[in-house]
Amino acid sequence: MGAGPGPTECGAVLRRVQAAVARALARRAGRCVPRSRGGTGEAALALRSGSGAEVVAVDSSWTMIARARDRGLPRTVVADGHRLPFAAYRFDGAWADRVLQHIAEPDRVLDELMRVVRPGGRVALADPDYDTQVLDID
């Protein structure tokens, strides 16, 4: 078997995917975009700085939300993606990055994202297919 992509190449692919998602959301995101599985806030900050959108980071982990706040992301929420604490049609777009692979009921999370995005808004999903990735580990 030939050598597959290394960590540097995988990281570069992930950054390209995140940039494409951010561009797609920025085209319509004038008001606010929740970023599900906000993590440390890095991608949410990049979306905010690149598009000017108001971004709300959502994560189920208090630790991750604390990191996002420490990095300068003021709008953060600790919540379960199955039950987002937002009114219907609150956002212009939503982004779930590497979320669906970690949850038992991804259809419920997708329903929630669609519920909180206004008609005509965009929901962006990015989840890698680990079954087709190749790692060359010696």
Buried (B, 14 or more C-beta within 10 A) or exposed (E): EEEEBEEEEBEEEBEEBBBEBBEBBBEBBEEBBBBBBBBBBBBBBBBBEEBEBBBBBBBBBEEBBBBBBEEEBEBBBBBBBBEBEBEEEBBBBBBBBBBBEEBEEBEBBBEBBEBBBBEEBBBBBBBBEEEEEEEEEE
